[in-house]
């Protein structure tokens, strides 16, 4: 698949293809466009036609903590932004849905509910916009994690695609009025709420003077709910947003029960700061695991097999690396990413994958 083009630097050619990736979807054939190369004479660049990928896309279903503490440090808006960015970066490589807990309303412990039904992602931002509109709310209330996961299990286990739940929370599960506990496992005390020091006294979950069982840590039931999801074929990633550190042991239990834990402690994905960069990095790691395959199927073979380019993470990937080894192969409709390109997909450093035809293949 080497190009027969002469007189054009690989750098200029690559830059031209990369710059025009965003407009390629509207093209039907390769379009030569003059472009200056470092102040020299005009050289041709090319925008190709995108070949859709049949990716056997998994469902990534976000289960998002919308409790009152998510208003702090812009956590809610930053989580929204990080998830929306991920949706656009992955595009059609996944389907996306979302639920929040508690359901916003008068009951601070209302079981969470779906806010965005599952739909295919896209690289133009349409699905991300739906998500942002669906999650445009002011967080309030407690953390009914267990009851929410239990309520979502029938739907999540019904999807024909491989399905992953992504639980993102900044605290410990609570909201079970049937519980009783000491200050040691009272979430108000664990969080150090004003007047509720860690370990007490007082015990702010004392039913005679405090909020009672609704404030008790509900880790056992939450772990059981995650285990039930896994038994139903849905694995759960657990992401701890700043504020969740006192609940690290519970979040580790949830992550291990979910079947896709990290390889070492903490077993959940711990985010130390609430900025979008840190949140986005953790989500990229999660997405890399959920969509880790380096093999893709094109919906149809290219009309011009010698004029195909692969774009990963927004950059054109030359057919071979500096040592002459292949970075990708295309046999009929089967695209396989190799070497450092595959590694970038598997580690989450790159998420988007496009195949363009109609332009000479970029090589080293």
C-alpha positions as MATLAB code, in Angstrom:
seq = 'XXXXXXXXXXXXXXXXXXXXXXXXXXXXXXXXXXXXXXXXXXXXXXXXXXXXXXXXXXXXXXXXXXXXXXXXXXXXXXXXXXXXXXXXXXXXXXXXXXXXXXXXXXXXXXXXXXXXXXXXXXXXXXXXXXXXXXXXXXXXXXXXXXXXXXXXXXXXXXXXXXXXXXXXXXXXXXXXXXXXXXXXXXXXXXXXXXXXXXXXXXXXXXXXXXXXXXXXXXXXXXXXXXXXXXXXXXXXXXXXXXXXXXXXXXXXXXXXXXXXXXXXXXXXXXXXXXXXXXXXXXXXXXXXXXXXXXXXXXXXXXXXXXXXXXXXXXXXXXXXXXXXXXXXXXXXXXXXXXXXXXXXXXXXXXXXXXXXXXXXXXXX';
ca = [
       0.000    0.000    0.000;
       2.880    2.365   -0.581;
       2.207    5.648   -2.274;
       3.607    6.376   -5.711;
       3.536   10.129   -4.952;
       6.819   11.944   -5.447;
       8.038   15.437   -4.588;
       5.930   15.789   -1.425;
       7.363   15.446    2.069;
       5.762   12.832    4.326;
       5.364   15.483    7.034;
       3.466   17.839    4.746;
       1.306   15.048    3.385;
       0.513   13.735    6.872;
      -0.262   17.209    8.165;
      -2.591   17.826    5.265;
      -4.527   14.608    5.740;
      -4.763   15.192    9.489;
      -6.011   18.747    9.072;
      -8.764   17.610    6.762;
      -9.972   14.588    8.732;
     -12.848   16.577   10.184;
     -14.238   17.375    6.736;
     -13.627   13.990    5.189;
     -16.991   12.524    6.097;
     -18.727   14.736    3.523;
     -16.423   13.804    0.668;
     -17.304   11.170   -1.889;
     -13.883   11.021   -3.607;
     -10.357   12.102   -2.821;
     -10.038   15.862   -3.246;
      -6.645   17.426   -3.970;
      -6.241   20.748   -2.204;
      -3.219   23.056   -2.683;
      -1.292   23.717    0.542;
       2.004   25.444    1.172;
       4.829   23.398    2.645;
       6.939   25.631    4.915;
       6.734   28.629    2.579;
       7.724   26.620   -0.487;
       5.670   25.935   -3.595;
       2.124   24.680   -3.364;
       1.917   20.915   -2.798;
      -1.200   18.759   -2.968;
      -2.873   17.441    0.135;
      -5.868   15.160    0.223;
      -9.086   14.643    2.142;
     -10.362   11.103    1.874;
     -13.738    9.472    2.225;
     -14.477    7.833    5.579;
     -15.292    4.112    5.532;
     -17.569    3.324    8.510;
     -16.388    0.700   10.959;
     -18.552   -2.205   12.104;
     -17.062   -2.281   15.592;
     -19.361   -4.649   17.530;
     -19.604   -1.680   19.854;
     -20.155   -2.305   23.588;
     -22.616   -0.402   25.752;
     -20.985    1.987   28.220;
     -23.656    2.929   30.740;
     -22.823    5.710   33.206;
     -24.328    5.482   36.692;
     -23.549    8.882   38.157;
     -23.681   10.062   41.751;
     -25.774   13.249   41.780;
     -25.847   13.668   45.570;
     -25.563   17.090   47.166;
     -21.809   16.880   47.693;
     -21.293   16.748   43.914;
     -21.970   20.499   43.875;
     -18.619   21.078   45.631;
     -15.473   21.897   43.640;
     -17.491   21.923   40.399;
     -17.458   18.129   40.537;
     -20.771   17.689   38.750;
     -20.047   20.036   35.854;
     -16.550   18.605   35.475;
     -17.868   15.044   35.391;
     -20.414   16.131   32.772;
     -17.674   17.666   30.662;
     -15.331   14.671   30.977;
     -18.051   12.175   30.048;
     -19.222   14.294   27.100;
     -15.645   14.508   25.799;
     -15.227   10.744   26.098;
     -18.485   10.126   24.222;
     -17.302   12.262   21.316;
     -13.793   10.791   21.286;
     -15.059    7.209   21.220;
     -17.837    8.105   18.805;
     -19.375    5.058   17.102;
     -16.953    2.700   18.875;
     -19.512    2.465   21.719;
     -23.154    2.935   22.641;
     -23.876    5.175   25.619;
     -26.569    5.517   28.259;
     -26.773    7.252   31.621;
     -28.630    7.226   34.928;
     -28.266    9.477   37.972;
     -28.865    8.824   41.642;
     -30.835    9.883   43.530;
     -33.661   10.806   41.175;
     -33.928   14.539   41.645;
     -37.002   15.607   43.633;
     -38.396   15.917   47.124;
     -37.080   12.552   48.357;
     -33.313   12.843   49.037;
     -32.982    9.048   48.871;
     -35.120    8.361   45.813;
     -33.892    5.406   43.752;
     -31.881    6.648   40.786;
     -33.291    6.552   37.277;
     -32.255    6.676   33.648;
     -31.807   10.113   32.123;
     -30.398    9.092   28.723;
     -31.503    5.899   26.955;
     -28.780    3.898   25.224;
     -27.792    5.300   21.849;
     -24.876    5.072   19.444;
     -22.048    7.530   19.898;
     -20.852    9.859   17.170;
     -17.791   11.988   16.546;
     -19.749   15.159   15.772;
     -20.909   15.752   19.337;
     -24.617   15.008   18.889;
     -24.745   12.206   21.480;
     -22.598   14.256   23.848;
     -25.089   17.119   23.546;
     -27.945   14.773   24.438;
     -25.987   13.633   27.474;
     -25.245   17.184   28.621;
     -28.899   18.170   28.301;
     -30.045   15.038   30.138;
     -27.676   15.688   33.051;
     -28.351   19.405   33.348;
     -29.398   19.392   37.002;
     -28.400   20.621   40.437;
     -27.127   17.692   42.544;
     -28.975   17.153   45.808;
     -29.706   14.381   48.293;
     -28.035   11.177   49.459;
     -26.320    8.237   47.793;
     -28.755    5.352   47.085;
     -26.165    3.299   45.205;
     -27.434   -0.189   46.032;
     -31.100    0.397   45.221;
     -30.197    2.213   41.996;
     -27.969   -0.571   40.683;
     -30.601   -3.151   41.587;
     -33.277   -1.158   39.748;
     -31.099   -0.824   36.629;
     -30.112   -4.502   36.444;
     -33.058   -5.741   34.338;
     -32.453   -3.126   31.648;
     -28.664   -3.355   31.596;
     -28.731   -7.137   31.357;
     -31.204   -7.018   28.455;
     -28.908   -5.391   25.897;
     -27.588   -7.787   23.222;
     -24.226   -5.998   23.168;
     -21.459   -6.493   25.723;
     -22.393   -4.044   28.471;
     -20.365   -2.244   31.111;
     -21.668   -0.062   33.924;
     -19.426    2.840   34.940;
     -20.233    3.837   38.517;
     -18.826    7.269   39.427;
     -19.295    8.458   42.997;
     -17.775   10.908   45.458;
     -18.923    9.111   48.611;
     -20.135    5.953   50.250;
     -23.485    4.267   49.584;
     -26.236    5.012   52.096;
     -30.021    5.668   52.112;
     -31.184    2.364   53.659;
     -33.546    3.252   56.500;
     -33.506   -0.336   57.785;
     -29.854   -0.092   58.856;
     -28.430    0.922   62.207;
     -24.812    1.817   62.867;
     -22.286    3.444   65.162;
     -20.459    6.651   64.354;
     -17.667    4.557   62.830;
     -19.850    3.652   59.823;
     -22.176    6.648   59.829;
     -21.478    8.469   56.552;
     -22.068   11.877   58.133;
     -19.322   11.123   60.652;
     -17.091    9.545   58.022;
     -17.442   12.677   55.900;
     -16.730   14.945   58.867;
     -19.939   16.925   58.396;
     -20.066   19.884   60.762;
     -21.028   18.624   64.209;
     -20.331   15.015   63.185;
     -16.643   14.339   63.898;
     -15.007   11.196   62.580;
     -15.752    8.348   64.966;
     -18.059   10.558   67.079;
     -19.400   11.516   69.449;
     -22.042   12.266   68.597;
     -23.243    9.435   66.396;
     -25.075   11.386   63.724;
     -26.902    8.228   62.648;
     -28.472    7.754   66.070;
     -32.190    7.522   65.266;
     -33.101    9.498   68.391;
     -30.869   12.484   67.668;
     -29.660   12.122   64.071;
     -30.821   10.957   60.655;
     -30.986    7.277   61.569;
     -30.299    4.401   59.211;
     -30.489    6.544   56.066;
     -27.016    7.798   56.908;
     -25.444    4.403   57.614;
     -22.877    3.023   55.196;
     -24.641    0.558   52.913;
     -21.583   -1.186   51.511;
     -22.803   -4.771   51.807;
     -25.968   -4.180   49.787;
     -24.092   -2.125   47.188;
     -21.514   -4.880   46.737;
     -24.291   -7.427   46.383;
     -25.971   -5.267   43.721;
     -22.726   -5.093   41.731;
     -22.282   -8.865   42.105;
     -25.816   -9.415   40.813;
     -25.089   -7.215   37.817;
     -21.995   -9.268   37.064;
     -23.942  -12.510   37.384;
     -26.376  -11.066   34.843;
     -23.505  -10.459   32.410;
     -22.750   -6.796   33.154;
     -19.356   -5.854   34.536;
     -18.925   -2.656   36.550;
     -16.083   -0.159   36.574;
     -15.881    1.890   39.786;
     -14.562    5.444   39.752;
     -13.960    7.336   43.005;
     -14.306   11.106   42.622;
     -12.617   13.417   45.205;
     -14.445   13.074   48.513;
     -14.630    9.298   48.272;
     -11.310    8.576   50.005;
     -12.918    7.614   53.372;
     -14.773    4.874   51.485;
     -11.755    3.365   49.708;
     -12.301   -0.088   51.253;
     -15.936   -0.168   50.121;
     -15.056    1.064   46.633;
     -12.379   -1.621   46.391;
     -15.015   -4.224   47.292;
     -17.326   -2.842   44.615;
     -14.548   -2.850   42.023;
     -13.571   -6.443   42.770;
     -17.208   -7.532   42.641;
     -17.598   -5.742   39.303;
     -15.099   -8.004   37.542;
     -12.972   -5.283   35.918;
     -10.923   -4.058   38.867;
      -7.491   -2.539   38.527;
      -4.630   -5.006   38.977;
      -3.423   -3.484   42.261;
      -4.729   -1.310   45.076;
      -6.689    0.805   44.837;
      -8.741   -1.622   42.802;
     -11.152    1.140   41.843;
     -10.203    4.107   39.659;
      -9.299    6.784   42.195;
      -9.291   10.397   41.005;
      -7.315   12.735   43.248;
      -8.525   16.064   41.873;
     -11.854   17.176   40.475;
     -10.484   18.867   37.345;
     -11.620   17.620   33.953;
      -8.121   16.460   33.018;
      -7.893   14.006   35.914;
     -11.468   12.825   35.423;
     -10.897   12.447   31.691;
      -7.719   10.406   32.197;
      -9.515    7.957   34.491;
     -12.408    7.637   32.044;
      -9.966    7.051   29.181;
      -8.380    4.168   31.116;
     -11.801    2.677   31.708;
     -12.846    3.115   28.087;
      -9.594    1.542   26.907;
     -10.428   -1.621   28.834;
     -14.001   -1.706   27.608;
     -13.012   -1.158   23.962;
      -9.527   -2.647   24.034;
      -9.671   -4.585   20.784;
      -7.191   -3.595   18.095;
      -9.200   -5.365   15.403;
     -11.947   -3.626   13.449;
     -14.226   -4.588   10.577;
     -15.013   -2.120    7.811;
     -18.574   -2.064    6.533;
     -17.177   -2.581    3.026;
     -13.729   -3.073    1.506;
     -12.041    0.030    0.086;
     -12.526    0.699   -3.609;
      -8.859    1.687   -3.852;
      -6.840   -0.554   -1.508;
      -3.620    1.359   -2.282;
      -5.192    4.659   -1.232;
      -6.182    4.046    2.378;
      -5.119    5.898    5.522;
      -5.794    5.117    9.164;
      -6.390    7.978   11.612;
      -6.075    7.214   15.340;
      -6.667    9.842   17.999;
      -6.949   12.488   15.275;
      -3.525   11.773   13.731;
      -2.674    9.866   10.573;
      -0.751    6.658   11.351;
       1.910    5.842    8.745;
       1.675    2.318    7.408;
       5.078    1.464    8.884;
       7.160    2.721   11.801;
      10.687    4.132   11.723;
      12.158    0.606   11.805;
      10.045   -0.585    8.919;
       7.594   -2.606   11.003;
       3.894   -2.399   10.188;
       1.684   -0.211   12.389;
      -1.502   -1.552   10.806;
      -2.711   -4.025    8.236;
      -5.839   -4.106    6.123;
      -6.954   -7.369    4.550;
     -10.277   -7.025    2.801;
     -12.509   -5.519    5.464;
     -10.355   -6.479    8.464;
      -8.273   -3.673    9.959;
      -5.701   -4.630   12.605;
      -3.743   -2.030   14.548;
      -0.236   -3.107   15.541;
       2.729   -1.960   17.581;
       2.608    1.406   19.309;
      -0.706    2.243   17.640;
      -2.433   -0.750   19.204;
      -0.768    0.081   22.525;
      -2.178    3.621   22.367;
      -5.692    2.209   21.964;
      -5.258   -0.336   24.746;
      -3.918    2.204   27.236;
      -6.448    4.923   26.443;
      -3.905    7.399   25.051;
      -5.994    7.374   21.872;
      -9.675    6.517   21.539;
     -10.940    7.460   18.073;
     -10.287    5.346   14.958;
     -11.080    6.329   11.362;
     -10.300    4.768    7.999;
     -10.132    7.120    4.988;
      -9.837    6.111    1.347;
      -9.082    8.096   -1.772;
      -5.625    9.439   -0.795;
      -2.223    7.759   -1.286;
      -1.246    5.797    1.797;
       1.118    7.660    4.120;
       4.354    5.757    4.791;
       7.595    6.560    6.587;
];
